[in-house]
């Protein structure tokens, strides 16, 4: 086979050859060519003049967007796809990296194949109307939302309407599928098309449903690759061949990602793990004297700037689940290779430097793959960036690398491992565990209106709740919830593939990838505390005239999750295992592997508003804790005890991720920056050393958030970590802001 890089300048003695030369294997390219960096941040530079001028233009438009209730403009005439818009620029003479989703900065586009009614609703909320032509198209063409509800049975609809299964991707795009966008830079589109055509021809012989479906999917992928070339040419860029320098590598990678977000508006449109890959090209150009550090940083600053400007059209109801207009352009940075080398490069630092050069920002969702063996200089810089910006999240690379098998992975959405180019994920939102507990006390009836949701659950009429009796009923209820949850996911992802297939991302992934089905559970700390209260205190149900338990009287104290007490922490572990074991019993679409997350996004507020009082003392309508967090204010023994409780939750039972959002006031870490950096890195080492999975880190004072709540105009870029992502605080709804303010702010370790 012809060497794929014969034409490139880089192939002339610069790159180390390997398997990657003759097969599509970006991982091998990185293994052969990565340039690990063990130093500190001293080499970094500020923004170039071009970047500063360009970002000033963006900031003006971002201000106008905020003043216009969070949406600057909408195109109501064009159905967005890879090629539907002409080229768009911010300020062409200052743009090093080019490409916008539409033809104008921050203009949002319509993607109605996810659901025409949702698009109409989102447009109407802005006082506009979808063009008659577009509406008429969907009198003839079916969309994902319509197809799912055509297939749903009455049982699923009841579970959904009664908030047992919540936030399902049945009326929005599922997201969480990460294309290996590096492939476009390394191989060029033409080579990728050849490879896909070969894959299609291999799907031959006697046909069956799976083969026919796969052949059609690969054909769609080939069409997407051809459209990527056309779109790039509108900017005067030829991506048919491999990138030959750093500028092209960054530009080609971005155009590949841009193709995806032009056509899809998935809840999470993540980037993957591109920093170490791009560093190979950047360092080669630096060593050759073709660029200097200012230009190298400019490429990354402008790449990140474009990622910050990604927008999707969302209705107001979506914000109740995913508050703050997130896009989850998640980039995983750092980590280690299986051979012991670090994946930290100078470009890992350059990505973090954008938070200084452009200011704090929630996007891209910068995620540090933390290992005990990371270079100390990188650890220290990460800690400093967290202290200064509260914009980073951390995940346990040592845990995921060993548990899941790959050292070339990204994070889908918030906290979820995804082997880049080899594995995809089918997103499944989450089940409301506290609602399930209440149904187990009420004979399967929903607590608000008494609607029968789960059948064959006996009423518990004890005057004082008995732990063993409640657990027996709860386990039976969870089994039923898992059964209905599994069939809803089968329908959703079958229909998403059929009517809203992610052809752009999938064209940059192996043709028959492994699939994880990502189930979720909300309210684990409420469950742990509720069952602990029943076991260790005296909990008496208060019933209404219909016999429904609507409140509880608690006598005595009980162990609370978040205080490093095995009596209650073990309950959280047990319930997590019970639920995933039940989910694993059921058939999955495309034989996907069940995984579970303990993650809520910002929907913990919405879940709480739709859930009655619980046996832990939480009142009706009160927000859940986010993710795997202890309930607000109950982790009374300091930061370390809280961290220890969460670290006990087993990743084997929750491989989709265990999200913990951790907020410290600055003084709790030390009296000066040097002390704070040292203490934060030590805390991260200790936490992840206990096999904990994830940590959002906020370092700020509650008074800052209160002032931002009252004076949002003074805090345009105030960024905080919430549950698996970051957000501009002032873009959250007032209800979400108040919930964040009510969380625990640790003032002692």
Secondary structure as the mmCIF struct_conf table of DSSP 4:
data_model
#
loop_
_struct_conf.conf_type_id
_struct_conf.id
_struct_conf.beg_label_comp_id
_struct_conf.beg_label_asym_id
_struct_conf.beg_label_seq_id
_struct_conf.end_label_comp_id
_struct_conf.end_label_asym_id
_struct_conf.end_label_seq_id
TURN_TY1_P TURN_TY1_P1 UNK A 4 UNK A 7
HELX_RH_3T_P HELX_RH_3T_P1 UNK A 9 UNK A 11
TURN_TY1_P TURN_TY1_P2 UNK A 12 UNK A 14
BEND BEND1 UNK A 15 UNK A 15
HELX_LH_PP_P HELX_LH_PP_P1 UNK A 16 UNK A 17
BEND BEND2 UNK A 18 UNK A 18
HELX_RH_3T_P HELX_RH_3T_P2 UNK A 19 UNK A 21
TURN_TY1_P TURN_TY1_P3 UNK A 22 UNK A 22
BEND BEND3 UNK A 23 UNK A 23
HELX_RH_AL_P HELX_RH_AL_P1 UNK A 26 UNK A 33
BEND BEND4 UNK A 39 UNK A 39
HELX_RH_3T_P HELX_RH_3T_P3 UNK A 41 UNK A 43
HELX_RH_AL_P HELX_RH_AL_P2 UNK A 49 UNK A 67
TURN_TY1_P TURN_TY1_P4 UNK A 68 UNK A 70
STRN STRN1 UNK A 73 UNK A 79
TURN_TY1_P TURN_TY1_P5 UNK A 82 UNK A 83
BEND BEND5 UNK A 84 UNK A 85
BEND BEND6 UNK A 90 UNK A 91
HELX_RH_3T_P HELX_RH_3T_P4 UNK A 92 UNK A 94
BEND BEND7 UNK A 96 UNK A 97
BEND BEND8 UNK A 101 UNK A 104
TURN_TY1_P TURN_TY1_P6 UNK A 105 UNK A 106
STRN STRN2 UNK A 107 UNK A 110
HELX_RH_3T_P HELX_RH_3T_P5 UNK A 112 UNK A 114
HELX_RH_AL_P HELX_RH_AL_P3 UNK A 116 UNK A 125
TURN_TY1_P TURN_TY1_P7 UNK A 126 UNK A 127
HELX_RH_AL_P HELX_RH_AL_P4 UNK A 132 UNK A 137
TURN_TY1_P TURN_TY1_P8 UNK A 138 UNK A 140
BEND BEND9 UNK A 141 UNK A 141
HELX_RH_AL_P HELX_RH_AL_P5 UNK A 144 UNK A 151
HELX_RH_AL_P HELX_RH_AL_P6 UNK A 154 UNK A 161
TURN_TY1_P TURN_TY1_P9 UNK A 162 UNK A 163
BEND BEND10 UNK A 164 UNK A 164
STRN STRN3 UNK A 165 UNK A 166
BEND BEND11 UNK A 167 UNK A 167
TURN_TY1_P TURN_TY1_P10 UNK A 169 UNK A 170
BEND BEND12 UNK A 171 UNK A 172
HELX_LH_PP_P HELX_LH_PP_P2 UNK A 177 UNK A 179
TURN_TY1_P TURN_TY1_P11 UNK A 181 UNK A 181
HELX_RH_AL_P HELX_RH_AL_P7 UNK A 182 UNK A 187
HELX_RH_AL_P HELX_RH_AL_P8 UNK A 189 UNK A 202
BEND BEND13 UNK A 203 UNK A 203
BEND BEND14 UNK A 205 UNK A 206
HELX_RH_AL_P HELX_RH_AL_P9 UNK A 209 UNK A 234
TURN_TY1_P TURN_TY1_P12 UNK A 235 UNK A 236
BEND BEND15 UNK A 240 UNK A 241
BEND BEND16 UNK A 245 UNK A 245
HELX_RH_AL_P HELX_RH_AL_P10 UNK A 246 UNK A 263
BEND BEND17 UNK A 267 UNK A 267
STRN STRN4 UNK A 272 UNK A 272
BEND BEND18 UNK A 273 UNK A 273
HELX_RH_AL_P HELX_RH_AL_P11 UNK A 275 UNK A 288
TURN_TY1_P TURN_TY1_P13 UNK A 289 UNK A 289
BEND BEND19 UNK A 290 UNK A 291
HELX_RH_AL_P HELX_RH_AL_P12 UNK A 293 UNK A 308
TURN_TY1_P TURN_TY1_P14 UNK A 309 UNK A 309
HELX_RH_AL_P HELX_RH_AL_P13 UNK A 316 UNK A 321
BEND BEND20 UNK A 322 UNK A 322
TURN_TY1_P TURN_TY1_P15 UNK A 323 UNK A 324
STRN STRN5 UNK A 330 UNK A 334
STRN STRN6 UNK A 336 UNK A 336
TURN_TY1_P TURN_TY1_P16 UNK A 338 UNK A 339
BEND BEND21 UNK A 340 UNK A 340
STRN STRN7 UNK A 342 UNK A 342
HELX_RH_AL_P HELX_RH_AL_P14 UNK A 346 UNK A 357
BEND BEND22 UNK A 358 UNK A 358
BEND BEND23 UNK A 362 UNK A 362
BEND BEND24 UNK A 364 UNK A 364
STRN STRN8 UNK A 365 UNK A 370
TURN_TY1_P TURN_TY1_P17 UNK A 372 UNK A 373
BEND BEND25 UNK A 374 UNK A 374
HELX_RH_AL_P HELX_RH_AL_P15 UNK A 376 UNK A 389
STRN STRN9 UNK A 393 UNK A 396
HELX_RH_AL_P HELX_RH_AL_P16 UNK A 397 UNK A 404
BEND BEND26 UNK A 407 UNK A 408
STRN STRN10 UNK A 409 UNK A 412
TURN_TY1_P TURN_TY1_P18 UNK A 413 UNK A 415
STRN STRN11 UNK A 416 UNK A 419
TURN_TY1_P TURN_TY1_P19 UNK A 420 UNK A 422
STRN STRN12 UNK A 423 UNK A 427
STRN STRN13 UNK A 430 UNK A 432
HELX_RH_AL_P HELX_RH_AL_P17 UNK A 433 UNK A 441
STRN STRN14 UNK A 442 UNK A 442
TURN_TY1_P TURN_TY1_P20 UNK A 443 UNK A 444
STRN STRN15 UNK A 445 UNK A 445
TURN_TY1_P TURN_TY1_P21 UNK A 447 UNK A 449
STRN STRN16 UNK A 452 UNK A 452
BEND BEND27 UNK A 454 UNK A 456
STRN STRN17 UNK A 459 UNK A 459
BEND BEND28 UNK A 463 UNK A 464
HELX_RH_AL_P HELX_RH_AL_P18 UNK A 467 UNK A 499
BEND BEND29 UNK A 500 UNK A 500
HELX_RH_AL_P HELX_RH_AL_P19 UNK A 503 UNK A 506
TURN_TY1_P TURN_TY1_P22 UNK A 507 UNK A 508
BEND BEND30 UNK A 509 UNK A 509
TURN_TY1_P TURN_TY1_P23 UNK A 511 UNK A 512
STRN STRN18 UNK A 514 UNK A 522
HELX_RH_AL_P HELX_RH_AL_P20 UNK A 524 UNK A 536
BEND BEND31 UNK A 537 UNK A 537
STRN STRN19 UNK A 538 UNK A 543
TURN_TY1_P TURN_TY1_P24 UNK A 545 UNK A 546
BEND BEND32 UNK A 547 UNK A 547
STRN STRN20 UNK A 549 UNK A 555
BEND BEND33 UNK A 556 UNK A 556
TURN_TY1_P TURN_TY1_P25 UNK A 561 UNK A 562
BEND BEND34 UNK A 563 UNK A 563
HELX_RH_AL_P HELX_RH_AL_P21 UNK A 566 UNK A 583
TURN_TY1_P TURN_TY1_P26 UNK A 584 UNK A 585
BEND BEND35 UNK A 586 UNK A 586
HELX_RH_3T_P HELX_RH_3T_P6 UNK A 589 UNK A 591
HELX_LH_PP_P HELX_LH_PP_P3 UNK A 592 UNK A 592
STRN STRN21 UNK A 593 UNK A 598
TURN_TY1_P TURN_TY1_P27 UNK A 601 UNK A 603
HELX_RH_AL_P HELX_RH_AL_P22 UNK A 604 UNK A 609
TURN_TY1_P TURN_TY1_P28 UNK A 610 UNK A 610
BEND BEND36 UNK A 611 UNK A 611
TURN_TY1_P TURN_TY1_P29 UNK A 615 UNK A 616
BEND BEND37 UNK A 617 UNK A 617
HELX_LH_PP_P HELX_LH_PP_P4 UNK A 618 UNK A 619
TURN_TY1_P TURN_TY1_P30 UNK A 620 UNK A 621
HELX_LH_PP_P HELX_LH_PP_P5 UNK A 622 UNK A 625
BEND BEND38 UNK A 626 UNK A 626
TURN_TY1_P TURN_TY1_P31 UNK A 627 UNK A 628
HELX_LH_PP_P HELX_LH_PP_P6 UNK A 629 UNK A 631
TURN_TY1_P TURN_TY1_P32 UNK A 632 UNK A 634
BEND BEND39 UNK A 637 UNK A 637
HELX_RH_AL_P HELX_RH_AL_P23 UNK A 639 UNK A 647
TURN_TY1_P TURN_TY1_P33 UNK A 648 UNK A 648
BEND BEND40 UNK A 649 UNK A 649
HELX_RH_3T_P HELX_RH_3T_P7 UNK A 651 UNK A 653
TURN_TY1_P TURN_TY1_P34 UNK A 655 UNK A 656
STRN STRN22 UNK A 657 UNK A 658
STRN STRN23 UNK A 661 UNK A 664
HELX_RH_3T_P HELX_RH_3T_P8 UNK A 666 UNK A 669
BEND BEND41 UNK A 671 UNK A 672
HELX_RH_AL_P HELX_RH_AL_P24 UNK A 673 UNK A 689
TURN_TY1_P TURN_TY1_P35 UNK A 690 UNK A 691
STRN STRN24 UNK A 694 UNK A 699
HELX_RH_AL_P HELX_RH_AL_P25 UNK A 702 UNK A 710
HELX_RH_3T_P HELX_RH_3T_P9 UNK A 712 UNK A 714
TURN_TY1_P TURN_TY1_P36 UNK A 716 UNK A 717
STRN STRN25 UNK A 719 UNK A 721
BEND BEND42 UNK A 723 UNK A 725
STRN STRN26 UNK A 726 UNK A 728
HELX_RH_3T_P HELX_RH_3T_P10 UNK A 729 UNK A 731
BEND BEND43 UNK A 732 UNK A 732
HELX_RH_AL_P HELX_RH_AL_P26 UNK A 734 UNK A 741
TURN_TY1_P TURN_TY1_P37 UNK A 742 UNK A 742
BEND BEND44 UNK A 743 UNK A 743
STRN STRN27 UNK A 746 UNK A 746
#
